[in-house]
Amino acid sequence: MHFAPADHPGLRPPGFRHSLYGTLVVPRPIGWVSTISGDGVVNLAPYSFANLVANDPLCFMFCANGEHREGGPKDSLRNARETGEFVFNLCTWDLREQMNETSATAARSVDEMAAAGLAPAASVVVRPP
């Protein structure tokens, strides 16, 4: 199938719910990005646009699309910028329900990890669990 992006605003050909660019890399693992705000609130959010992009120096990235409903960047990006720290963990099939729960839009004051019934594990080098 030929797909010309210029012919399809939003990069979605007729009949497709999402952009075809999201299917260029499959399977695309989903993982959690955990952060802590400057006020100490834990944020946990699933990301499928995340990957190791270099190994020397080690460089890992995640892409926080869109904005928070309260305005400004999403908590993961905001907290990572504010503190310089984040943690990434791959989600496993047995945690799929909790992963879905953490994808909900929540107020900045909500600890999504606690709301999903997940127990934090302390990190060795950084603050976010």
C-alpha positions as CSV (number, residue, x, y, z in Angstrom):
1,M,0.0,0.0,0.0
2,H,1.3,3.4,-0.9
3,F,0.7,6.1,1.6
4,A,1.6,9.8,0.8
5,P,1.5,11.7,4.1
6,A,0.9,15.0,2.3
7,D,-2.4,13.6,1.0
8,H,-3.8,12.8,4.5
9,P,-4.1,15.5,7.2
10,G,-3.2,14.0,10.5
11,L,-1.3,11.2,8.8
12,R,-4.4,9.0,8.8
13,P,-5.6,7.5,5.5
14,P,-9.4,6.9,5.2
15,G,-10.6,4.1,7.4
16,F,-7.6,4.2,9.8
17,R,-8.1,5.2,13.4
18,H,-4.5,6.2,14.1
19,S,-1.5,7.4,12.1
20,L,0.3,4.7,10.2
21,Y,3.6,5.9,11.6
22,G,2.7,4.2,14.8
23,T,3.0,0.9,13.1
24,L,6.5,1.4,11.7
25,V,8.1,-0.2,14.8
26,V,6.3,-3.3,16.0
27,P,6.1,-4.8,18.4
28,R,6.4,-1.6,20.4
29,P,6.9,-2.5,24.1
30,I,5.0,-0.4,26.7
31,G,6.8,0.6,29.8
32,W,6.2,2.8,32.8
33,V,8.0,6.1,33.3
34,S,8.1,7.0,37.0
35,T,9.0,10.4,38.3
36,I,8.7,12.5,41.5
37,S,7.6,16.1,41.4
38,G,9.5,18.8,43.3
39,D,6.7,18.5,45.9
40,G,7.3,14.8,46.3
41,V,4.3,13.5,44.4
42,V,5.0,10.2,42.5
43,N,3.8,10.1,38.9
44,L,3.6,6.8,37.0
45,A,2.5,6.8,33.3
46,P,2.8,4.2,30.5
47,Y,4.7,5.1,27.4
48,S,5.1,3.1,24.1
49,F,7.3,5.8,22.6
50,A,10.4,5.1,24.6
51,N,13.7,3.5,23.8
52,L,17.4,3.3,24.4
53,V,19.0,5.6,21.8
54,A,22.7,5.3,22.7
55,N,24.8,3.2,25.0
56,D,28.0,5.3,25.4
57,P,27.0,7.5,26.9
58,L,23.9,5.8,28.0
59,C,20.9,7.7,26.6
60,F,17.3,6.7,27.1
61,M,14.3,8.7,25.8
62,F,10.6,8.8,26.1
63,C,8.2,11.0,24.2
64,A,5.4,12.8,26.1
65,N,2.9,13.8,23.5
66,G,0.2,16.4,24.3
67,E,-0.4,18.4,27.4
68,H,-1.8,17.9,30.9
69,R,-5.5,18.7,31.3
70,E,-4.5,21.4,33.8
71,G,-2.2,23.0,31.2
72,G,1.5,22.7,30.5
73,P,3.5,19.5,29.9
74,K,2.4,16.1,31.2
75,D,3.6,15.2,34.7
76,S,6.3,12.8,33.5
77,L,8.0,15.4,31.3
78,R,7.5,18.2,33.8
79,N,8.9,16.2,36.7
80,A,11.8,14.9,34.7
81,R,12.7,18.4,33.6
82,E,12.3,19.7,37.2
83,T,14.4,17.0,38.9
84,G,16.6,15.6,36.1
85,E,15.4,12.1,37.0
86,F,13.1,9.4,35.8
87,V,12.9,5.6,35.8
88,F,11.7,3.3,33.0
89,N,10.4,-0.2,33.6
90,L,8.8,-2.5,31.0
91,C,5.3,-3.6,31.7
92,T,4.5,-7.3,31.8
93,W,1.3,-8.9,30.7
94,D,0.3,-9.7,34.3
95,L,0.4,-5.9,35.1
96,R,-1.7,-4.9,32.1
97,E,-4.7,-3.8,34.2
98,Q,-2.6,-1.6,36.5
99,M,-0.9,-0.2,33.4
100,N,-4.3,0.7,31.9
101,E,-5.2,2.4,35.2
102,T,-2.1,4.5,35.2
103,S,-2.9,5.8,31.7
104,A,-5.9,7.7,33.1
105,T,-5.7,11.5,33.1
106,A,-5.4,12.5,36.8
107,A,-4.8,15.7,38.7
108,R,-1.2,16.6,39.3
109,S,-1.6,15.9,43.0
110,V,-2.5,12.2,42.4
111,D,0.0,9.4,43.0
112,E,-0.9,7.1,40.1
113,M,1.3,4.3,41.5
114,A,-0.7,4.2,44.7
115,A,-4.0,4.7,42.9
116,A,-3.3,1.6,40.8
117,G,-2.4,-0.5,43.9
118,L,1.2,-0.8,43.0
119,A,3.9,-1.0,45.7
120,P,7.0,1.2,44.9
121,A,10.5,-0.3,45.0
122,A,13.3,2.1,45.9
123,S,15.7,2.9,43.1
124,V,19.5,2.7,43.8
125,V,20.7,5.9,42.3
126,V,17.7,8.2,41.7
127,R,14.7,9.2,43.7
128,P,11.8,8.0,41.6
129,P,10.7,4.4,42.4
